[in-house]
């Protein structure tokens, strides 16, 4: 698979997942409770994940939220070890 095709597949995967979750939750931004439902993780684990420096959160006062698109892109890229769009040697 070429790098360009891999990138297109990655982007399609993100787009499809964003559409699916947006339809299911009727939201553009997610909070801790939403991420708990999506991932099946507990509150403390989700809060720890949201505290990571590489997590694409937005802080509104003490509240942390994340855009649906950013969350999906972050989640998928972490599942694939950040190797999307790169061919293995």
Buried (B, 14 or more C-beta within 10 A) or exposed (E): EEEEEBEEEBEEBBEEBBEEBBEEBEEEBBBBEBBBEBEEBEEEEBBEBBEEEEBEBEEEEEEBBBBBBBBBBBBBBEEEEEEBBEEEE
